[in-house]
Amino acid sequence: MHTLKIQLLGIVGSLALLLLIFELLRKRKLREEYALLWLAGGAACLALAVFRDGMKWFAQALGIYYPPAAILLVLLAGAYLMLLHFSLVFSQQAERTKRLTQEVGLLKLEVERLRVAGPTDQVQEAADR
């Protein structure tokens, strides 16, 4: 009876997680590329909650005596991989932001130079091109 309650709690929790992910997707607060990672994790949790024998088999295959410890290992590995993925995304975004900031700085400099040059110089400069 006690294990049935825990199993039901795992199923309800996994379903709640999946519903939350779908709701965030629907409201466009979570991008599809990231949602796939979260959906895979939620589906894996649901599968392990529904098929308890699968959890035992998985733990035995890894040589882990206590099956919930295998789930913890998988969750930690998944979290680590997600952190690595987000670190890559943040690094790319930082590089892109740096490049765009430099371009905006150069454009501001060009606008200021044209503003100082005056309208007659601008016409002459356009004709020279």
Backbone as JSON Lines, residues from 0, in Angstrom:
{"i":0,"aa":"M","n":[0.83,-1.2,0.0],"ca":[0.0,0.0,0.0],"c":[0.87,1.25,0.0]}
{"i":1,"aa":"H","n":[1.93,1.22,0.8],"ca":[2.82,2.38,0.89],"c":[3.52,2.65,-0.44]}
{"i":2,"aa":"T","n":[3.97,1.58,-1.1],"ca":[4.66,1.76,-2.39],"c":[3.69,2.21,-3.47]}
{"i":3,"aa":"L","n":[2.41,1.84,-3.37],"ca":[1.42,2.28,-4.34],"c":[1.21,3.8,-4.24]}
{"i":4,"aa":"K","n":[1.21,4.31,-3.0],"ca":[1.06,5.75,-2.8],"c":[2.25,6.5,-3.41]}
{"i":5,"aa":"I","n":[3.43,5.98,-3.2],"ca":[4.63,6.61,-3.75],"c":[4.59,6.56,-5.27]}
{"i":6,"aa":"Q","n":[4.15,5.43,-5.81],"ca":[4.07,5.3,-7.26],"c":[3.05,6.29,-7.83]}
{"i":7,"aa":"L","n":[1.9,6.4,-7.18],"ca":[0.88,7.36,-7.64],"c":[1.39,8.8,-7.54]}
{"i":8,"aa":"L","n":[2.13,9.09,-6.48],"ca":[2.71,10.42,-6.34],"c":[3.7,10.7,-7.47]}
{"i":9,"aa":"G","n":[4.48,9.71,-7.83],"ca":[5.43,9.87,-8.93],"c":[4.72,10.09,-10.26]}
{"i":10,"aa":"I","n":[3.63,9.36,-10.47],"ca":[2.86,9.51,-11.72],"c":[2.22,10.89,-11.78]}
{"i":11,"aa":"V","n":[1.58,11.3,-10.68],"ca":[0.92,12.61,-10.65],"c":[1.95,13.73,-10.82]}
{"i":12,"aa":"G","n":[3.09,13.6,-10.15],"ca":[4.14,14.62,-10.28],"c":[4.68,14.71,-11.7]}
{"i":13,"aa":"S","n":[4.89,13.57,-12.32],"ca":[5.39,13.56,-13.69],"c":[4.38,14.15,-14.66]}
{"i":14,"aa":"L","n":[3.11,13.81,-14.48],"ca":[2.07,14.38,-15.34],"c":[1.95,15.88,-15.13]}
{"i":15,"aa":"A","n":[2.06,16.33,-13.88],"ca":[2.01,17.77,-13.6],"c":[3.18,18.49,-14.28]}
{"i":16,"aa":"L","n":[4.35,17.87,-14.25],"ca":[5.51,18.46,-14.93],"c":[5.27,18.56,-16.43]}
{"i":17,"aa":"L","n":[4.76,17.5,-17.02],"ca":[4.49,17.51,-18.46],"c":[3.43,18.56,-18.82]}
{"i":18,"aa":"L","n":[2.39,18.67,-18.0],"ca":[1.36,19.69,-18.25],"c":[1.94,21.1,-18.14]}
{"i":19,"aa":"L","n":[2.81,21.3,-17.16],"ca":[3.46,22.61,-17.0],"c":[4.3,22.96,-18.23]}
{"i":20,"aa":"I","n":[5.02,21.99,-18.74],"ca":[5.84,22.22,-19.93],"c":[4.97,22.57,-21.13]}
{"i":21,"aa":"F","n":[3.88,21.83,-21.31],"ca":[2.97,22.13,-22.43],"c":[2.34,23.52,-22.27]}
{"i":22,"aa":"E","n":[2.01,23.89,-21.05],"ca":[1.42,25.22,-20.82],"c":[2.43,26.33,-21.11]}
{"i":23,"aa":"L","n":[3.67,26.13,-20.7],"ca":[4.71,27.12,-21.0],"c":[4.95,27.23,-22.5]}
{"i":24,"aa":"L","n":[4.88,26.11,-23.19],"ca":[5.0,26.12,-24.65],"c":[3.84,26.87,-25.29]}
{"i":25,"aa":"R","n":[2.65,26.6,-24.81],"ca":[1.45,27.22,-25.37],"c":[1.49,28.75,-25.2]}
{"i":26,"aa":"K","n":[2.0,29.2,-24.05],"ca":[2.08,30.64,-23.78],"c":[3.34,31.27,-24.39]}
{"i":27,"aa":"R","n":[4.13,30.47,-25.09],"ca":[5.37,30.93,-25.72],"c":[6.39,31.47,-24.71]}
{"i":28,"aa":"K","n":[6.4,30.88,-23.52],"ca":[7.39,31.26,-22.51],"c":[8.58,30.31,-22.52]}
{"i":29,"aa":"L","n":[8.43,29.21,-23.23],"ca":[9.49,28.22,-23.36],"c":[9.64,27.89,-24.83]}
{"i":30,"aa":"R","n":[10.86,27.97,-25.32],"ca":[11.12,27.68,-26.73],"c":[11.09,26.18,-26.97]}
{"i":31,"aa":"E","n":[10.73,25.82,-28.2],"ca":[10.57,24.42,-28.55],"c":[11.86,23.63,-28.38]}
{"i":32,"aa":"E","n":[12.98,24.24,-28.72],"ca":[14.26,23.52,-28.64],"c":[14.6,23.13,-27.2]}
{"i":33,"aa":"Y","n":[14.2,23.97,-26.24],"ca":[14.46,23.64,-24.84],"c":[13.36,22.73,-24.29]}
{"i":34,"aa":"A","n":[12.16,22.88,-24.82],"ca":[11.04,22.07,-24.35],"c":[11.29,20.59,-24.63]}
{"i":35,"aa":"L","n":[11.97,20.29,-25.72],"ca":[12.25,18.89,-26.04],"c":[13.07,18.23,-24.93]}
{"i":36,"aa":"L","n":[14.03,18.96,-24.39],"ca":[14.83,18.42,-23.29],"c":[13.96,18.15,-22.06]}
{"i":37,"aa":"W","n":[13.1,19.12,-21.75],"ca":[12.24,18.98,-20.57],"c":[11.19,17.9,-20.78]}
{"i":38,"aa":"L","n":[10.66,17.81,-21.99],"ca":[9.67,16.77,-22.26],"c":[10.28,15.38,-22.16]}
{"i":39,"aa":"A","n":[11.5,15.24,-22.65],"ca":[12.19,13.94,-22.55],"c":[12.4,13.57,-21.08]}
{"i":40,"aa":"G","n":[12.8,14.54,-20.28],"ca":[12.99,14.27,-18.85],"c":[11.69,13.91,-18.16]}
{"i":41,"aa":"G","n":[10.63,14.65,-18.47],"ca":[9.32,14.35,-17.87],"c":[8.79,13.0,-18.3]}
{"i":42,"aa":"A","n":[8.98,12.66,-19.57],"ca":[8.53,11.36,-20.07],"c":[9.32,10.23,-19.41]}
{"i":43,"aa":"A","n":[10.61,10.44,-19.22],"ca":[11.43,9.42,-18.55],"c":[10.97,9.23,-17.1]}
{"i":44,"aa":"C","n":[10.68,10.31,-16.4],"ca":[10.19,10.2,-15.02],"c":[8.85,9.48,-14.99]}
{"i":45,"aa":"L","n":[7.98,9.8,-15.93],"ca":[6.67,9.14,-15.99],"c":[6.84,7.64,-16.27]}
{"i":46,"aa":"A","n":[7.72,7.32,-17.2],"ca":[7.94,5.91,-17.53],"c":[8.48,5.14,-16.32]}
{"i":47,"aa":"L","n":[9.4,5.74,-15.59],"ca":[9.96,5.07,-14.42],"c":[8.92,4.95,-13.3]}
{"i":48,"aa":"A","n":[8.02,5.94,-13.22],"ca":[6.98,5.87,-12.18],"c":[5.94,4.81,-12.52]}
{"i":49,"aa":"V","n":[5.6,4.69,-13.79],"ca":[4.57,3.72,-14.2],"c":[5.14,2.3,-14.17]}
{"i":50,"aa":"F","n":[6.32,2.12,-14.73],"ca":[6.93,0.8,-14.83],"c":[8.02,0.65,-13.76]}
{"i":51,"aa":"R","n":[7.58,0.29,-12.56],"ca":[8.54,0.17,-11.45],"c":[9.56,-0.93,-11.69]}
{"i":52,"aa":"D","n":[9.16,-1.98,-12.39],"ca":[10.11,-3.05,-12.69],"c":[11.22,-2.55,-13.6]}
{"i":53,"aa":"G","n":[10.88,-1.61,-14.46],"ca":[11.89,-1.0,-15.32],"c":[12.93,-0.24,-14.51]}
{"i":54,"aa":"M","n":[12.48,0.41,-13.45],"ca":[13.4,1.13,-12.59],"c":[14.34,0.14,-11.89]}
{"i":55,"aa":"K","n":[13.78,-0.97,-11.44],"ca":[14.61,-1.99,-10.78],"c":[15.61,-2.58,-11.76]}
{"i":56,"aa":"W","n":[15.15,-2.88,-12.98],"ca":[16.03,-3.43,-14.0],"c":[17.15,-2.44,-14.33]}
{"i":57,"aa":"F","n":[16.79,-1.17,-14.48],"ca":[17.77,-0.14,-14.79],"c":[18.82,-0.04,-13.69]}
{"i":58,"aa":"A","n":[18.38,-0.05,-12.45],"ca":[19.32,0.03,-11.33],"c":[20.25,-1.19,-11.3]}
{"i":59,"aa":"Q","n":[19.7,-2.36,-11.54],"ca":[20.53,-3.57,-11.56],"c":[21.53,-3.54,-12.7]}
{"i":60,"aa":"A","n":[21.11,-3.01,-13.85],"ca":[22.01,-2.92,-15.0],"c":[23.19,-2.0,-14.69]}
{"i":61,"aa":"L","n":[22.95,-0.99,-13.87],"ca":[24.03,-0.08,-13.49],"c":[24.8,-0.58,-12.27]}
{"i":62,"aa":"G","n":[24.32,-1.64,-11.65],"ca":[24.98,-2.19,-10.47],"c":[24.65,-1.4,-9.21]}
{"i":63,"aa":"I","n":[23.49,-0.77,-9.2],"ca":[23.07,0.03,-8.05],"c":[22.04,-0.78,-7.26]}
{"i":64,"aa":"Y","n":[22.27,-0.89,-5.96],"ca":[21.42,-1.74,-5.12],"c":[20.06,-1.1,-4.87]}
{"i":65,"aa":"Y","n":[20.03,0.19,-4.63],"ca":[18.8,0.89,-4.26],"c":[18.24,1.61,-5.49]}
{"i":66,"aa":"P","n":[17.14,1.14,-6.09],"ca":[16.63,1.69,-7.35],"c":[16.41,3.21,-7.37]}
{"i":67,"aa":"P","n":[15.88,3.83,-6.3],"ca":[15.73,5.29,-6.35],"c":[17.06,6.04,-6.5]}
{"i":68,"aa":"A","n":[18.14,5.42,-6.07],"ca":[19.45,6.04,-6.26],"c":[19.81,6.1,-7.74]}
{"i":69,"aa":"A","n":[19.35,5.14,-8.51],"ca":[19.59,5.15,-9.95],"c":[18.85,6.32,-10.59]}
{"i":70,"aa":"I","n":[17.63,6.57,-10.13],"ca":[16.88,7.72,-10.64],"c":[17.6,9.01,-10.3]}
{"i":71,"aa":"L","n":[18.11,9.1,-9.09],"ca":[18.85,10.29,-8.68],"c":[20.08,10.49,-9.56]}
{"i":72,"aa":"L","n":[20.77,9.4,-9.87],"ca":[21.93,9.47,-10.75],"c":[21.54,9.99,-12.13]}
{"i":73,"aa":"V","n":[20.45,9.47,-12.66],"ca":[19.99,9.91,-13.98],"c":[19.58,11.38,-13.95]}
{"i":74,"aa":"L","n":[18.88,11.8,-12.9],"ca":[18.47,13.2,-12.78],"c":[19.68,14.13,-12.68]}
{"i":75,"aa":"L","n":[20.67,13.72,-11.91],"ca":[21.88,14.54,-11.8],"c":[22.63,14.62,-13.13]}
{"i":76,"aa":"A","n":[22.72,13.5,-13.83],"ca":[23.39,13.5,-15.13],"c":[22.62,14.37,-16.12]}
{"i":77,"aa":"G","n":[21.29,14.26,-16.1],"ca":[20.47,15.1,-16.97],"c":[20.62,16.57,-16.66]}
{"i":78,"aa":"A","n":[20.63,16.9,-15.37],"ca":[20.8,18.31,-14.98],"c":[22.17,18.82,-15.42]}
{"i":79,"aa":"Y","n":[23.18,17.98,-15.28],"ca":[24.52,18.38,-15.7],"c":[24.56,18.64,-17.21]}
{"i":80,"aa":"L","n":[23.94,17.76,-17.98],"ca":[23.92,17.95,-19.44],"c":[23.14,19.2,-19.83]}
{"i":81,"aa":"M","n":[22.05,19.46,-19.12],"ca":[21.28,20.68,-19.42],"c":[22.09,21.92,-19.07]}
{"i":82,"aa":"L","n":[22.79,21.89,-17.96],"ca":[23.65,23.03,-17.6],"c":[24.74,23.25,-18.64]}
{"i":83,"aa":"L","n":[25.31,22.18,-19.13],"ca":[26.32,22.29,-20.18],"c":[25.71,22.9,-21.44]}
{"i":84,"aa":"H","n":[24.53,22.43,-21.82],"ca":[23.84,22.96,-23.0],"c":[23.56,24.46,-22.84]}
{"i":85,"aa":"F","n":[23.04,24.84,-21.68],"ca":[22.73,26.25,-21.47],"c":[24.0,27.1,-21.4]}
{"i":86,"aa":"S","n":[25.08,26.55,-20.9],"ca":[26.35,27.28,-20.9],"c":[26.81,27.56,-22.33]}
{"i":87,"aa":"L","n":[26.64,26.58,-23.21],"ca":[26.97,26.79,-24.62],"c":[26.09,27.87,-25.24]}
{"i":88,"aa":"V","n":[24.8,27.83,-24.95],"ca":[23.88,28.84,-25.49],"c":[24.25,30.22,-24.96]}
{"i":89,"aa":"F","n":[24.52,30.33,-23.67],"ca":[24.87,31.63,-23.09],"c":[26.18,32.15,-23.66]}
{"i":90,"aa":"S","n":[27.14,31.28,-23.9],"ca":[28.41,31.7,-24.49],"c":[28.19,32.24,-25.9]}
{"i":91,"aa":"Q","n":[27.36,31.56,-26.68],"ca":[27.07,32.05,-28.04],"c":[26.35,33.39,-27.99]}
{"i":92,"aa":"Q","n":[25.41,33.53,-27.06],"ca":[24.67,34.79,-26.94],"c":[25.59,35.93,-26.5]}
{"i":93,"aa":"A","n":[26.52,35.66,-25.6],"ca":[27.45,36.69,-25.15],"c":[28.33,37.15,-26.31]}
{"i":94,"aa":"E","n":[28.79,36.22,-27.12],"ca":[29.61,36.58,-28.27],"c":[28.8,37.4,-29.28]}
{"i":95,"aa":"R","n":[27.57,36.99,-29.51],"ca":[26.7,37.72,-30.44],"c":[26.4,39.13,-29.92]}
{"i":96,"aa":"T","n":[26.17,39.25,-28.62],"ca":[25.9,40.56,-28.02],"c":[27.12,41.47,-28.13]}
{"i":97,"aa":"K","n":[28.3,40.91,-27.92],"ca":[29.53,41.69,-28.04],"c":[29.7,42.21,-29.46]}
{"i":98,"aa":"R","n":[29.47,41.34,-30.43],"ca":[29.61,41.74,-31.83],"c":[28.59,42.82,-32.2]}
{"i":99,"aa":"L","n":[27.36,42.65,-31.77],"ca":[26.32,43.64,-32.07],"c":[26.61,44.98,-31.38]}
{"i":100,"aa":"T","n":[27.13,44.94,-30.18],"ca":[27.49,46.17,-29.47],"c":[28.59,46.91,-30.22]}
{"i":101,"aa":"Q","n":[29.56,46.17,-30.72],"ca":[30.64,46.81,-31.49],"c":[30.09,47.42,-32.77]}
{"i":102,"aa":"E","n":[29.18,46.74,-33.45],"ca":[28.58,47.27,-34.67],"c":[27.77,48.53,-34.38]}
{"i":103,"aa":"V","n":[27.02,48.53,-33.29],"ca":[26.25,49.72,-32.92],"c":[27.18,50.88,-32.62]}
{"i":104,"aa":"G","n":[28.3,50.61,-31.95],"ca":[29.27,51.65,-31.66],"c":[29.84,52.25,-32.94]}
{"i":105,"aa":"L","n":[30.17,51.4,-33.9],"ca":[30.7,51.89,-35.18],"c":[29.64,52.7,-35.93]}
{"i":106,"aa":"L","n":[28.4,52.26,-35.9],"ca":[27.33,53.0,-36.56],"c":[27.1,54.36,-35.9]}
{"i":107,"aa":"K","n":[27.15,54.41,-34.58],"ca":[27.0,55.69,-33.87],"c":[28.13,56.64,-34.25]}
{"i":108,"aa":"L","n":[29.33,56.11,-34.33],"ca":[30.48,56.92,-34.72],"c":[30.29,57.48,-36.13]}
{"i":109,"aa":"E","n":[29.81,56.65,-37.03],"ca":[29.57,57.09,-38.41],"c":[28.49,58.15,-38.47]}
{"i":110,"aa":"V","n":[27.39,57.97,-37.71],"ca":[26.31,58.96,-37.68],"c":[26.83,60.27,-37.12]}
{"i":111,"aa":"E","n":[27.59,60.22,-36.07],"ca":[28.14,61.45,-35.47],"c":[29.09,62.14,-36.44]}
{"i":112,"aa":"R","n":[29.9,61.37,-37.14],"ca":[30.82,61.96,-38.12],"c":[30.04,62.64,-39.23]}
{"i":113,"aa":"L","n":[28.97,62.02,-39.7],"ca":[28.15,62.62,-40.75],"c":[27.41,63.85,-40.23]}
{"i":114,"aa":"R","n":[27.0,63.82,-38.99],"ca":[26.3,64.96,-38.4],"c":[27.24,66.16,-38.28]}
{"i":115,"aa":"V","n":[28.47,65.92,-37.9],"ca":[29.46,66.99,-37.76],"c":[29.88,67.52,-39.14]}
{"i":116,"aa":"A","n":[29.94,66.64,-40.12],"ca":[30.4,67.04,-41.45],"c":[29.46,68.06,-42.09]}
{"i":117,"aa":"G","n":[28.19,68.04,-41.76],"ca":[27.25,69.01,-42.31],"c":[26.61,68.5,-43.58]}
{"i":118,"aa":"P","n":[25.5,69.14,-43.99],"ca":[24.74,68.67,-45.14],"c":[25.49,68.79,-46.46]}
{"i":119,"aa":"T","n":[26.29,69.85,-46.67],"ca":[26.97,70.01,-47.96],"c":[28.05,68.97,-48.14]}
{"i":120,"aa":"D","n":[28.75,68.65,-47.06],"ca":[29.8,67.63,-47.14],"c":[29.2,66.25,-47.39]}
{"i":121,"aa":"Q","n":[28.01,66.02,-46.84],"ca":[27.35,64.72,-47.03],"c":[26.97,64.52,-48.49]}
{"i":122,"aa":"V","n":[26.48,65.6,-49.12],"ca":[26.1,65.5,-50.52],"c":[27.32,65.23,-51.37]}
{"i":123,"aa":"Q","n":[28.43,65.92,-51.09],"ca":[29.65,65.73,-51.83],"c":[30.21,64.31,-51.62]}
{"i":124,"aa":"E","n":[30.11,63.83,-50.36],"ca":[30.62,62.49,-50.06],"c":[29.78,61.44,-50.77]}
{"i":125,"aa":"A","n":[28.47,61.63,-50.85],"ca":[27.59,60.69,-51.56],"c":[27.88,60.69,-53.04]}
{"i":126,"aa":"A","n":[28.21,61.86,-53.58],"ca":[28.53,61.94,-55.02],"c":[29.85,61.27,-55.33]}
{"i":127,"aa":"D","n":[30.79,61.31,-54.39],"ca":[32.09,60.69,-54.59],"c":[31.98,59.15,-54.62]}
{"i":128,"aa":"R","n":[30.99,58.6,-53.98],"ca":[30.85,57.13,-53.94],"c":[30.37,56.67,-55.24]}
